[in-house]
Structure formats: C-alpha cells, structure tokens
Amino acid sequence: MIDYLAHSEVFAIALTFVVYFLSQKLYKQYPVFFLTPVLVTIVAIIALLKITGISYDAYNKGGNYIGFMLKPAVVALGVPLYLQLQEIKKQKWAILFSQLAGCIIGILSVVVLAKFFGASRSTIVSLVPKSVTTPIAMEISSTIGGIPSLTAGVVLTVGLLGSILGIRFLKLIRIKDHAAIGISMGTAAHGLGTARAAEESQLHGAFGGLGMILSGIITALLSPWIIGVLGNWL
C-alpha cells in the first residue's frame, strides 16, 4: 500500500491539501504564531514522509502540479489590484519611492550583515533576493552568481518569519494604515506575507500583492548593479 501511495501523484496532492486544511482549522482554534498553517503543513508533511519512508522525489511528483498552479495564482493577484486601482493611484508616488527605498535598504542591510559575520561571496550574493518570491529570487540569484537552492531556502524562511511576526510587529509599533501594512508585508515576506495580509482585509491583500510585485521588479533591476558596485568589497 505504501509503495502504491509513494508513486501516486494524486496522493501527494491530496495529502498536501488535507494537511493544509487541517492546519488552518487548528490555527483558527488556537491562533498562536508557531501554529501558522504554512509552518505546520511543512513540519507535518516532513514527519509523514519520514514515518512512511516515502522519498521527497516521489512526493514531489504531485507537488510539481501544485507548484504549477502557483503561477496562475500569482496572476490572480491582479484582480484585487484592479479593484483597488483608484486607491493605488492616489498614493502612487509614495508607494514607488517607499518601495525603492525599502528594496535598496533590504539588499544593502543583508549584504553588510552577511559580510560582518564572515559569509562567503557566493553566500552573500545568494541572500540578496531574500524578500522576493521564490521563482524570481532563484533567477536573480543565478544571474548574480549566487546559489539558487540556498536562495530558495532563505526565501522560504524569510516568508515564514514575515507571515508569523510581520503583522504583530507593525501593530506593536502602531502602524495602522492598510496600505502601509499591506505593502510592508508583500515587500518583506513576498507571497506568504501577502497571504497573511489578505487575512486582514481585501485592501491589505491588494497592497500586499502590489508590494510583492514591485519588490520583485525593483530587486531584479537593482541587484546586479549593486553587486557590481560592491564587487571588490565582497
């Protein structure tokens, strides 16, 4: 039976959906940060694969279909953006300049910190697109000489931490504006941050999607230039 399930793409997809659905139910019942659905789902699936002896490669045959569905899901972010288009237009310059400043500070801060702690050049470069959604981050990493697999792991970690702590931190420092919260979450924690912002309201989610999109574009454009300027220092 285990051998059959190990090679069943339908089982991998069903397992992921069922575990995530149950994780959401658990989080609604006990809304504490370490029970956030994405984190619980990752831990639960790893545990199940270890217990059953099913390899990750076998599981990922079905997981690839879920990965494929991420692309139209990202495109679907255009719907809430369109619905909030007038609100976005009113703040377009504030949004653009804050995004530009945020991306530059995000890149420079991680480079300086990694260098301070003695990281190698390839590791430092791999951390540069840490706040960009995974497919774009891996392409940026590959382009500027990083390690795409390392970048993917860092992006996931950053997204998880952002989705768990981001809203709490922003409320702690008394940030109440829906646009500011949404854009901050999308910029700092990409898709996971955007999903968490959308739990607050449709407006939060729309600005989260905008932050994620602009962060990806600006980081892709600026990363090679910034790494080139810092080349000798790295």
N, C-alpha and C positions, 0 to 999 in steps of 0.2 A: 504493500500500500504506500509506504514511504517512497519507494522507488518511483511509483507512478506519479505521486504528487510532486516529487523532485523535478520531474520533466514536464509538468503541466503548467503552461503559461497562464491558463485560466485560474489555477490555484494561486499563483503568485499575485495576480491582480486582485482576486477576491480576498486573499489574506491581508494585503495592504489596506484595502478599503474597509474591511471589517475591523481591523485593529485600530485604524484611524477613527472610525465611527465610535467605537467603544472608548477611545481616548478622549474624544470630545464629550461624551456623556460623563466620564469620570471628572473632567475638568469643570464641567458645569456644576457638578455636585460638590466638588472640592477645588475651588479656584485658587490654588496656590501655585507659585511660579514654577516649581520643579515638576508639576504635573501638566505643563503645557502640552497640547496634543502632539505636536511635531516631535518633541523630545521623547515623550512616552512611546510613540509609534516606533521611532528608531531603536530605542532600547529593547522594546518588546519583540520586534522582528529579529534583531540580532540574537536575542535569547532563544527564540523559537528555532532559528536556523541552527544554532549550536546544539540545542537539545535533540532536534530531529536528524542532525547530520547532513542536512541539505546544504549544498555549496552555494556561495553567493552567485557564482556564474549561472547556476541552474535557476535560482530565484530571479536573477536579473533578466532572464529571457522574457518574463512577463513584465518586469519593471521597465523594460525598454518601451513598452506600449504606454505606460504611464508617463514616462519621460517625453514621448512624442506628443502627448496631449498637453504638455506644458506650453508648447509653442502657441497653439490657438488660445490657450488660457491667457497668455501674456497679451495677445492681440485683443482679447475681450476687454482688457483694461481700458480700451479706447471708449467703451460705452459710458462708464461713469465720468470719464474726462469730458466727453461731449455734453453730458447732462449738466456739467458744472462749468461749461465753457465761458459763460458770461462772468462768472465769479473769478475765473482764472485770468481773464483779460484785464480785469480791474487791477490786478496785482502783478502783471507780467514782469515789470522791471524789477520789483522787489524779489520776485521768485528767481529770475535769471541771475541777478547779482549774488543773492544768497547761495544759490546752487554753485555758482562759480567759486565763491569764497570757500564754501564747505568742501568741495572736491579738492581744491588746492591744499587746504589745511589737512584734510584727511590723508592725502598722499604724502605730504611732507612730514607729518607727525609720525606715521608708521615707519617711514624710511629712517628718520632720526632715531627713533626708539630702537628699531632693529639694529642699527649701526652701533648704538650705545651699548647694547647687550652682546655685541660681538658676532652677529649673524653674518653669514657669507653673502657675497653679492647675489648669487642665484636665489637665496632665501629672501633677501630684502626685496628683490625685484618681484618675487612671487607674491609678496604681501601687498604690493601696490594696489591691485584692483580688489581689495578685500571686501569693499562695500557694494560691489557691482554684482548683478545677477549672474549666476554660475556660467551659462554659455558664453556671455560676453567677457566675463572675468578670465576664463580659460584662454580665450582668443588673445586678449590683451597680454596675458602672462607669456604666452608662446611668442608673441611678436617682440616683446622687450627682453626676452632671454630668461624668463622665469621657468618654473616647473609647474605645468598646468595641474597635475594631480595634487600637488601641495596647495596650490591656489584654491582648488575646489573644496578641500577640507577646511581651509581657513574661512572661505566664504560661507560655508555651512555653519561653522562655529559662530561667526560674527552675526549671521542672520538669526540664529537661535538666541544668542545673548540679547540682541536688539529687540526681538519679539517678546522676550521674557521681561526684560528690565526697562525697555525704552519708554513706554507709556508711564510707568511708575515714576521714572526719573523726571520726565517732563512735568508731570503733575506735582512732584516734590518741589521743583524749582518754580512752580506756579505759572507754567506756560499753559494757557487756556484756549488760545486761538486755534480753531480747527485746521486752518491751512498750515500753520506753523507745525503743529503736531504731526499732521499727515505727511508733509514734505520731509520733516526730520526723520520719520520712521522709514519712508521709502528710500531716502538718500543713504541713511546709515545702515539699514538692515534689509535692503532690496525686497525680494518677493515676500519673505516671511514677515518683514516689518510692515509691508503694505497690507498683507492679510490681517495682521493684528490691528492695524489702523482701521481697516474696514469693519472690524467688530464694534468699533465705537460708533460709527455712522457712515452713511454713503459719502458724505462730504469728506470725512477723514480719509476714506479709501481712495477717493478720486485724487486728492492731493498726494497721497502716498504713491499712487501709480505714476503721477507726474514726476515726483521726486526720483523714483526708481529709473524712469526713462531718461530724464535729463542727466542723472548721475552717470548712467552708462555711456551716454554720448560724450559728455564732457571728460570723463576719465579716459575713454578711448582716445580722444583727441590730444589730451594733455600729457598722458603718461609717457609716451615715447620722448616727448620734448623735455620733460622734467628729468627723466632718467639720463637723457643725453647731456643735459647741463650739469648734472651731478656725477657724471661718469667717472672722472678721476678720483673724486672723493670716495665713491663706493668701492 
